[in-house]
Amino acid sequence: MNFLFYLLIITGLLVFLSQTSYARIACTMYGYRDQDTIPRLRPLQKKADVIHCIHHSIHAVCGLMLIPMALDLIKLALCIPVLWISVGVLVLFTIDSLIYLFNNHKHCLCTRRDEIKRKWSKEKVFGPEHDNEVSLYRTLKELTTKNLIRNGFHALVFIILTVIELCR
């Protein structure tokens, strides 16, 4: 059983490192949008970058929080407040999901992504703004309901770990 908890520690570290990297890239790209993106696409591109950065930052924090939870499950004497860590993580996942849902409703992220794809299917020659559209499309493609499913799955992992801790 301890093998699973050591695996959780390694998983938490890998999630933290990968999600931190993604968040850093999204934040860096946000900084370049004023000089690289055409004015017509800039507002939506910057909003999408911020949402993307928030999502990956939250998952990085949650990956980091997986480590003390697994450590506490290995050694009971650590007295780490697993319940509070789990509640905090669930709050972060809820915030992330609400940010996505609010912005998808307000800015029609999925609709805009589909509009770009339809526009491309009708074009035979791509103009200079095509590169900007590709960048926006890729960012919007990352912001989908898969994020909500991922949040739900990760929340379930924390709930299971909390139940294991409380049943010991």
N, C-alpha and C positions, 0 to 999 in steps of 0.2 A: 504493500500500500504506500510505503514511503517513496517508492520509485515514482509513483504518479505525482506526488507533491514536488519531488525534485524536477520532474518534467514540467510541472506548472511554473516553477521558478525560472527555468530556462525559457519557457514559452513567454512568460511575462517580460523577461529581459529582451527577447527578440521582438516582441510586439512593441515595447517601448522604443527600441532603437529604430525599427522600421517606420513606425508612425511619427516619431520625432523627425526623421529624415523627410518624410512626405510633407509634414507641416512646415518645415523649414523651406522646402522648395516652393510650396504654395505661397508662403509669406514673401519670399524673395521675388516670385513672379508678380505678386501684387505691386511691389515697389517699382517694377519696370513697365507696368501697364500704361502709365501716363506718356511715356516716350515711344512705346512700341505698338500700341493698339490704336486703331483709327477711332476718331471721336464717336462715331455712330455706335460702335460696339463696346466702348470703354466702360460705361456705367454698369452694364450687366456683367462684363468680364470681371471687373473689380469686386462686385458683389459675390460672384461665384467663387473667386479666389478666397475671399474672406470666409465664406461658408465651408469651403474645402479645408482651409487652414484650421478652423475651429473643430471640424469633425476629426481630423487627424490628431490635433492637440489633445482632445478629450480621450481618444483611444490610446495615446501615448501615456497619459496620466493613469488610465485604467490598467494598462499593461504594467506600469510601475507598481500599482496598488495590488496587483496579483502576487507580487513577490512577498510582501509581509504576511499576506493571508496564507500562502503556502508554507512559509516559515513557521507560523503559529500552529498550523495543522501538523507539522512535523514534531515540534517541541511545544508542549502545552505551557511551559514555564515562561514563555516570552511575554504573556499578558498583553498581546496586541489586541486592540478593540476591533475585532473582526466584524462585528455587527455594524459599527459606525463606518468602517471602511466600505462595507457593502452598501449601506444606505447612501453614502456619499457618491459611490460609483453609480448607483441606480439614478440618483438625482442628475449626475452628469450625462448619463445616457438619455434621460428624459429631456434635458435641456437641448442636447444635440438633435434629438428627434423633433422637438418643437421648433427649433431654428430652421430645420429643413422644411417642415410642413408649412410654417408661416411664409418663408421665402418662396417656396414652390407655389403657394396660393397667390401671393402678392405679385411675384414677377413672372409667373408661368414658366418656370425653368424647363420643364419637360416639353411644353408646347414650343418654346423657342428652339430647343434642340431639334425637335421634329421639323420645324420650319426650315432650319438650316439644311437639314438632310433633303427635304423636298426641293429646296432651291437648287441644290447641287445636282439633283437628278434631272433638272430641266436645262442646266447649263451645258454648253459644249466647250466653251473656252473659259478658263478661269482667270480672273483679274487679279490685280495686286492685293485687294482686300481679302482674297481667298485664304492667305496664311493666317490672318486674324480670325477668320471664321473657323478655321481648323482648330486653332487654339481654344476658342470659345466652345466649340462643339465638344472637344475632348474634356474640357473642364465640366461642362454640363452633363456629359455622359457619365462622369464620375459621381455626380450628384443625383442619385436615383433612389428609388424605394429600397434598393439593395442595402443602402445605409441603414434604413429602419430595421430591416431583417437582421443585419449584422449587429445592430444595437440590441435587438431583442435576444439574439443568441448569446451575446456576451453577458447581458444582464442575467440570463438564465444560469450561466456558469457561476457568476458571483452568488446568486441565490442558492445554488446547490452547495457551493463551498460553505456558505453561511449555515445552511441546514446541517451539513456534516459537522461543523464546529459546535453548533448548539446541541446536537445529539450526543456528543462525546462526554 
